[in-house]
Amino acid sequence: MEIDKDRIDDAILALLYLTLDGDGRAWKGFDWSAMNRLHEKGFIGNPVNKAKSVWLTDKGIVRSEQLFHEMFMVQR
């Protein structure tokens, strides 16, 4: 079987929404290669730095919220 890296990236982006603060920063404790892919896709700033958080772009904030609701919210 082959791993679908795009789905992994979507899950990580959705989870980044959980720790997103008012300044657009989120905890970056995820796989480095996935974080680099999210950066290449334009969803987050460059994750290679000493900070323990990463900033989400406007595009990343919108997409992370959308994915979070799709993946983790209960429809009632």
The first five atom37 places (N, CA, C, CB, O) and aatype in JSON, in Angstrom:
{
  "aatype": [12, 6, 9, 3, 11, 3, 1, 9, 3, 3, 0, 9, 10, 0, 10, 10, 18, 10, 16, 10, 3, 7, 3, 7, 1, 0, 17, 11, 7, 13, 3, 17, 15, 0, 12, 2, 1, 10, 8, 6, 11, 7, 13, 9, 7, 2, 14, 19, 2, 11, 0, 11, 15, 19, 17, 10, 16, 3, 11, 7, 9, 19, 1, 15, 6, 5, 10, 13, 8, 6, 12, 13, 12, 19, 5, 1],
  "atom_mask": [
    [1, 1, 1, 1, 1],
    [1, 1, 1, 1, 1],
    [1, 1, 1, 1, 1],
    [1, 1, 1, 1, 1],
    [1, 1, 1, 1, 1],
    [1, 1, 1, 1, 1],
    [1, 1, 1, 1, 1],
    [1, 1, 1, 1, 1],
    [1, 1, 1, 1, 1],
    [1, 1, 1, 1, 1],
    [1, 1, 1, 1, 1],
    [1, 1, 1, 1, 1],
    [1, 1, 1, 1, 1],
    [1, 1, 1, 1, 1],
    [1, 1, 1, 1, 1],
    [1, 1, 1, 1, 1],
    [1, 1, 1, 1, 1],
    [1, 1, 1, 1, 1],
    [1, 1, 1, 1, 1],
    [1, 1, 1, 1, 1],
    [1, 1, 1, 1, 1],
    [1, 1, 1, 0, 1],
    [1, 1, 1, 1, 1],
    [1, 1, 1, 0, 1],
    [1, 1, 1, 1, 1],
    [1, 1, 1, 1, 1],
    [1, 1, 1, 1, 1],
    [1, 1, 1, 1, 1],
    [1, 1, 1, 0, 1],
    [1, 1, 1, 1, 1],
    [1, 1, 1, 1, 1],
    [1, 1, 1, 1, 1],
    [1, 1, 1, 1, 1],
    [1, 1, 1, 1, 1],
    [1, 1, 1, 1, 1],
    [1, 1, 1, 1, 1],
    [1, 1, 1, 1, 1],
    [1, 1, 1, 1, 1],
    [1, 1, 1, 1, 1],
    [1, 1, 1, 1, 1],
    [1, 1, 1, 1, 1],
    [1, 1, 1, 0, 1],
    [1, 1, 1, 1, 1],
    [1, 1, 1, 1, 1],
    [1, 1, 1, 0, 1],
    [1, 1, 1, 1, 1],
    [1, 1, 1, 1, 1],
    [1, 1, 1, 1, 1],
    [1, 1, 1, 1, 1],
    [1, 1, 1, 1, 1],
    [1, 1, 1, 1, 1],
    [1, 1, 1, 1, 1],
    [1, 1, 1, 1, 1],
    [1, 1, 1, 1, 1],
    [1, 1, 1, 1, 1],
    [1, 1, 1, 1, 1],
    [1, 1, 1, 1, 1],
    [1, 1, 1, 1, 1],
    [1, 1, 1, 1, 1],
    [1, 1, 1, 0, 1],
    [1, 1, 1, 1, 1],
    [1, 1, 1, 1, 1],
    [1, 1, 1, 1, 1],
    [1, 1, 1, 1, 1],
    [1, 1, 1, 1, 1],
    [1, 1, 1, 1, 1],
    [1, 1, 1, 1, 1],
    [1, 1, 1, 1, 1],
    [1, 1, 1, 1, 1],
    [1, 1, 1, 1, 1],
    [1, 1, 1, 1, 1],
    [1, 1, 1, 1, 1],
    [1, 1, 1, 1, 1],
    [1, 1, 1, 1, 1],
    [1, 1, 1, 1, 1],
    [1, 1, 1, 1, 1]
  ],
  "atom_positions": [
    [[0.84, -1.18, 0.0], [0.0, 0.0, 0.0], [0.88, 1.24, 0.0], [-0.95, 0.0, 1.22], [2.02, 1.23, 0.46]],
    [[0.32, 2.31, -0.52], [1.03, 3.58, -0.59], [0.36, 4.59, 0.33], [1.07, 4.1, -2.05], [-0.87, 4.65, 0.42]],
    [[1.15, 5.38, 1.01], [0.63, 6.41, 1.91], [0.21, 7.62, 1.09], [1.69, 6.81, 2.97], [0.94, 8.09, 0.22]],
    [[-0.98, 8.13, 1.38], [-1.49, 9.33, 0.72], [-1.01, 10.54, 1.51], [-3.06, 9.29, 0.61], [-1.64, 10.93, 2.5]],
    [[0.08, 11.13, 1.08], [0.68, 12.25, 1.81], [-0.22, 13.47, 1.83], [2.02, 12.61, 1.2], [-0.17, 14.26, 2.78]],
    [[-1.04, 13.65, 0.81], [-1.96, 14.79, 0.8], [-2.99, 14.67, 1.93], [-2.67, 14.9, -0.55], [-3.35, 15.67, 2.55]],
    [[-3.45, 13.46, 2.18], [-4.41, 13.26, 3.28], [-3.74, 13.46, 4.63], [-5.03, 11.85, 3.21], [-4.35, 13.99, 5.56]],
    [[-2.48, 13.03, 4.74], [-1.71, 13.26, 5.97], [-1.58, 14.78, 6.19], [-0.29, 12.59, 5.89], [-1.8, 15.28, 7.29]],
    [[-1.22, 15.49, 5.12], [-1.06, 16.94, 5.21], [-2.37, 17.61, 5.63], [-0.59, 17.52, 3.86], [-2.37, 18.53, 6.44]],
    [[-3.49, 17.15, 5.07], [-4.8, 17.71, 5.45], [-5.09, 17.47, 6.93], [-5.91, 17.09, 4.58], [-5.58, 18.36, 7.61]],
    [[-4.78, 16.27, 7.42], [-5.03, 15.96, 8.83], [-4.17, 16.85, 9.73], [-4.74, 14.48, 9.12], [-4.65, 17.35, 10.75]],
    [[-2.91, 17.03, 9.38], [-2.03, 17.88, 10.18], [-2.5, 19.33, 10.14], [-0.57, 17.79, 9.68], [-2.51, 20.0, 11.17]],
    [[-2.89, 19.81, 8.98], [-3.39, 21.18, 8.87], [-4.65, 21.36, 9.72], [-3.68, 21.54, 7.4], [-4.82, 22.4, 10.36]],
    [[-5.52, 20.36, 9.73], [-6.72, 20.42, 10.57], [-6.35, 20.44, 12.05], [-7.65, 19.22, 10.27], [-6.95, 21.18, 12.82]],
    [[-5.36, 19.65, 12.44], [-4.94, 19.62, 13.84], [-4.22, 20.91, 14.24], [-4.02, 18.42, 14.08], [-4.28, 21.3, 15.41]],
    [[-3.55, 21.56, 13.32], [-2.93, 22.85, 13.63], [-3.99, 23.86, 14.07], [-2.16, 23.39, 12.41], [-3.71, 24.77, 14.85]],
    [[-5.2, 23.71, 13.57], [-6.29, 24.61, 13.93], [-6.58, 24.55, 15.44], [-7.56, 24.25, 13.14], [-7.01, 25.55, 16.02]],
    [[-6.35, 23.4, 16.06], [-6.61, 23.24, 17.5], [-5.77, 24.19, 18.34], [-6.34, 21.82, 17.93], [-6.24, 24.68, 19.37]],
    [[-4.53, 24.46, 17.92], [-3.64, 25.29, 18.72], [-3.43, 26.67, 18.11], [-2.3, 24.6, 18.89], [-2.55, 27.41, 18.54]],
    [[-4.23, 27.01, 17.14], [-4.12, 28.31, 16.47], [-4.48, 29.43, 17.44], [-5.02, 28.36, 15.22], [-5.55, 29.41, 18.06]],
    [[-3.58, 30.41, 17.57], [-3.88, 31.55, 18.45], [-4.38, 32.73, 17.63], [-2.64, 31.94, 19.27], [-4.48, 32.65, 16.41]],
    [[-4.67, 33.82, 18.3], [-5.22, 34.99, 17.64], [-4.26, 35.67, 16.68], [0.0, 0.0, 0.0], [-4.67, 36.49, 15.85]],
    [[-2.97, 35.34, 16.79], [-1.96, 35.92, 15.9], [-1.65, 35.04, 14.7], [-0.69, 36.18, 16.67], [-0.76, 35.36, 13.91]],
    [[-2.39, 33.94, 14.55], [-2.18, 33.06, 13.41], [-1.03, 32.09, 13.57], [0.0, 0.0, 0.0], [-0.52, 31.56, 12.58]],
    [[-0.62, 31.84, 14.82], [0.48, 30.9, 15.07], [-0.09, 29.63, 15.7], [1.57, 31.53, 16.0], [-1.09, 29.67, 16.42]],
    [[0.56, 28.5, 15.41], [0.12, 27.21, 15.94], [1.35, 26.39, 16.32], [-0.76, 26.44, 14.91], [2.42, 26.56, 15.74]],
    [[1.18, 25.51, 17.28], [2.22, 24.6, 17.72], [2.65, 23.73, 16.55], [1.75, 23.72, 18.91], [1.8, 23.22, 15.82]],
    [[3.96, 23.55, 16.35], [4.43, 22.83, 15.17], [5.02, 21.46, 15.48], [5.45, 23.66, 14.44], [5.98, 21.06, 14.83]],
    [[4.49, 20.76, 16.44], [5.04, 19.48, 16.84], [4.62, 18.31, 15.96], [0.0, 0.0, 0.0], [4.14, 17.29, 16.46]],
    [[4.78, 18.45, 14.66], [4.41, 17.4, 13.72], [5.61, 17.01, 12.86], [3.23, 17.85, 12.83], [6.65, 17.66, 12.92]],
    [[5.45, 15.97, 12.09], [6.5, 15.46, 11.2], [7.08, 16.58, 10.34], [5.94, 14.34, 10.32], [6.34, 17.34, 9.71]],
    [[8.41, 16.67, 10.31], [9.08, 17.74, 9.58], [8.79, 17.72, 8.08], [10.57, 17.66, 9.8], [8.58, 18.77, 7.48]],
    [[8.78, 16.55, 7.48], [8.54, 16.5, 6.04], [7.12, 16.95, 5.7], [8.79, 15.09, 5.49], [6.9, 17.58, 4.67]],
    [[6.16, 16.62, 6.56], [4.79, 17.08, 6.34], [4.7, 18.6, 6.5], [3.81, 16.38, 7.31], [4.02, 19.27, 5.74]],
    [[5.4, 19.13, 7.5], [5.4, 20.58, 7.7], [6.03, 21.29, 6.51], [6.15, 20.94, 9.01], [5.57, 22.34, 6.08]],
    [[7.09, 20.71, 5.97], [7.72, 21.29, 4.78], [6.77, 21.27, 3.59], [9.01, 20.53, 4.44], [6.73, 22.23, 2.81]],
    [[6.01, 20.18, 3.43], [5.04, 20.12, 2.33], [3.96, 21.19, 2.49], [4.39, 18.72, 2.26], [3.56, 21.82, 1.52]],
    [[3.5, 21.4, 3.73], [2.49, 22.44, 3.97], [3.06, 23.83, 3.65], [2.01, 22.4, 5.44], [2.34, 24.69, 3.14]],
    [[4.33, 24.02, 3.93], [4.99, 25.28, 3.58], [5.05, 25.44, 2.06], [6.41, 25.35, 4.19], [4.76, 26.51, 1.52]],
    [[5.44, 24.37, 1.37], [5.52, 24.41, -0.1], [4.16, 24.67, -0.74], [6.11, 23.1, -0.62], [4.08, 25.27, -1.81]],
    [[3.09, 24.21, -0.09], [1.74, 24.42, -0.6], [1.19, 25.81, -0.25], [0.8, 23.35, -0.06], [0.11, 26.18, -0.7]],
    [[1.94, 26.57, 0.54], [1.53, 27.93, 0.88], [0.59, 28.05, 2.06], [0.0, 0.0, 0.0], [-0.03, 29.1, 2.24]],
    [[0.47, 26.99, 2.88], [-0.43, 27.03, 4.03], [0.23, 27.56, 5.3], [-0.97, 25.66, 4.29], [-0.44, 28.13, 6.16]],
    [[1.55, 27.39, 5.42], [2.26, 27.85, 6.61], [3.55, 28.55, 6.2], [2.57, 26.66, 7.56], [4.05, 28.39, 5.09]],
    [[4.07, 29.34, 7.14], [5.37, 29.96, 6.93], [6.45, 28.9, 7.04], [0.0, 0.0, 0.0], [6.17, 27.74, 7.33]],
    [[7.68, 29.3, 6.8], [8.8, 28.36, 6.84], [8.92, 27.76, 8.24], [10.12, 29.07, 6.44], [9.14, 28.5, 9.21]],
    [[8.78, 26.44, 8.37], [8.83, 25.81, 9.69], [10.25, 25.63, 10.23], [8.15, 24.48, 9.64], [10.42, 25.25, 11.39]],
    [[11.25, 25.9, 9.41], [12.63, 25.68, 9.83], [13.13, 26.92, 10.57], [13.55, 25.36, 8.6], [13.64, 27.87, 9.97]],
    [[12.95, 26.89, 11.88], [13.45, 27.95, 12.77], [13.44, 27.42, 14.19], [12.6, 29.26, 12.64], [13.01, 26.29, 14.43]],
    [[13.89, 28.21, 15.14], [13.98, 27.75, 16.52], [12.67, 27.88, 17.29], [15.04, 28.53, 17.24], [12.54, 27.34, 18.39]],
    [[11.7, 28.58, 16.73], [10.41, 28.76, 17.4], [9.67, 27.42, 17.48], [9.55, 29.81, 16.66], [9.82, 26.56, 16.61]],
    [[8.88, 27.26, 18.53], [8.09, 26.04, 18.68], [6.73, 26.15, 18.01], [7.92, 25.71, 20.15], [5.9, 25.24, 18.09]],
    [[6.51, 27.29, 17.36], [5.25, 27.48, 16.65], [5.55, 27.92, 15.23], [4.35, 28.53, 17.37], [6.67, 28.31, 14.89]],
    [[4.53, 27.85, 14.41], [4.64, 28.25, 13.01], [3.44, 29.13, 12.69], [4.7, 27.0, 12.05], [2.36, 28.93, 13.27]],
    [[3.6, 30.09, 11.79], [2.45, 30.93, 11.44], [1.74, 30.35, 10.24], [2.9, 32.39, 11.16], [2.37, 29.84, 9.3]],
    [[0.43, 30.43, 10.28], [-0.38, 30.0, 9.15], [-0.66, 31.2, 8.27], [-1.71, 29.34, 9.64], [-0.93, 32.3, 8.76]],
    [[-0.6, 30.99, 6.98], [-0.96, 32.05, 6.04], [-2.47, 32.24, 6.08], [-0.47, 31.7, 4.58], [-3.18, 31.42, 6.67]],
    [[-2.96, 33.3, 5.47], [-4.42, 33.5, 5.41], [-5.09, 32.29, 4.76], [-4.76, 34.79, 4.63], [-6.13, 31.82, 5.22]],
    [[-4.48, 31.8, 3.7], [-4.97, 30.61, 3.0], [-4.96, 29.4, 3.95], [-4.12, 30.31, 1.73], [-5.89, 28.6, 3.95]],
    [[-3.9, 29.29, 4.75], [-3.77, 28.17, 5.68], [-4.79, 28.22, 6.8], [0.0, 0.0, 0.0], [-5.32, 27.19, 7.2]],
    [[-5.08, 29.42, 7.29], [-6.08, 29.56, 8.36], [-7.46, 29.14, 7.85], [-6.13, 31.02, 8.88], [-8.17, 28.39, 8.52]],
    [[-7.83, 29.61, 6.68], [-9.13, 29.26, 6.1], [-9.22, 27.76, 5.87], [-9.36, 30.02, 4.78], [-10.21, 27.13, 6.24]],
    [[-8.18, 27.18, 5.26], [-8.2, 25.75, 4.95], [-8.16, 24.9, 6.22], [-7.01, 25.38, 4.04], [-8.83, 23.88, 6.29]],
    [[-7.39, 25.31, 7.22], [-7.31, 24.51, 8.45], [-8.65, 24.48, 9.16], [-6.23, 25.08, 9.39], [-9.06, 23.43, 9.68]],
    [[-9.35, 25.61, 9.19], [-10.67, 25.63, 9.81], [-11.65, 24.75, 9.04], [-11.2, 27.07, 9.9], [-12.42, 24.0, 9.64]],
    [[-11.61, 24.85, 7.73], [-12.5, 24.04, 6.89], [-12.24, 22.55, 7.13], [-12.3, 24.39, 5.4], [-13.18, 21.78, 7.32]],
    [[-10.98, 22.15, 7.1], [-10.64, 20.74, 7.3], [-11.01, 20.27, 8.71], [-9.16, 20.51, 7.05], [-11.49, 19.16, 8.89]],
    [[-10.77, 21.12, 9.71], [-11.11, 20.76, 11.08], [-12.6, 20.46, 11.19], [-10.72, 21.88, 12.05], [-12.99, 19.45, 11.79]],
    [[-13.43, 21.32, 10.62], [-14.88, 21.11, 10.68], [-15.29, 19.85, 9.92], [-15.62, 22.33, 10.11], [-16.15, 19.1, 10.38]],
    [[-14.69, 19.61, 8.77], [-15.01, 18.42, 7.98], [-14.61, 17.14, 8.71], [-14.32, 18.47, 6.63], [-15.36, 16.16, 8.69]],
    [[-13.46, 17.14, 9.34], [-12.91, 15.91, 9.92], [-13.35, 15.63, 11.35], [-11.43, 15.97, 9.88], [-13.49, 14.47, 11.74]],
    [[-13.58, 16.68, 12.14], [-13.72, 16.47, 13.57], [-15.0, 16.99, 14.21], [-12.59, 17.09, 14.25], [-15.24, 16.73, 15.39]],
    [[-15.83, 17.69, 13.48], [-17.07, 18.21, 14.07], [-18.21, 17.21, 13.86], [-17.43, 19.58, 13.45], [-18.32, 16.58, 12.81]],
    [[-19.05, 17.09, 14.87], [-20.21, 16.21, 14.81], [-21.36, 16.97, 14.17], [-20.6, 15.68, 16.24], [-21.69, 18.08, 14.6]],
    [[-21.96, 16.39, 13.16], [-23.12, 17.0, 12.5], [-24.38, 16.61, 13.27], [-23.22, 16.54, 11.01], [-24.63, 15.43, 13.49]],
    [[-25.16, 17.6, 13.68], [-26.39, 17.31, 14.43], [-27.57, 17.93, 13.75], [-26.3, 17.82, 15.86], [-28.7, 17.79, 14.22]]
  ]
}
